[in-house]
Amino acid sequence: MVFRIVFSILLFLSVLFAPFWVSVILTLFGMFYFNLFLEGVIFFLLSDLLYGAKESKFSNEIFISFLIALVVLLAIEILKKRLKFYN
């Protein structure tokens, strides 16, 4: 429990101060390691709110990384249920 809180604080600081790829790696690790890691999706929403710009190739959508993080979280949770070696 304490490790999840410390990890969430580290992820929050990486969203604010680190390059984007650091936040992506930490979030993917958190999604695989923790059970239902919604903090990663919320922090990508924060990232889109702070740094997001409209993308013309995605029909002027601002919340691209948030939507991708949400889809990836759902896919990872389904995958974790199907893996035999994951508890």
Buried (B, 14 or more C-beta within 10 A) or exposed (E): EEEBEEBBEBBBEBBEEBEEEBBBEBBBBBBEEBEEBEBBBBBBBBBBEEEBEEEEEEEEBEBBBBBEBBEBBEEBEEEBEEEEEEE
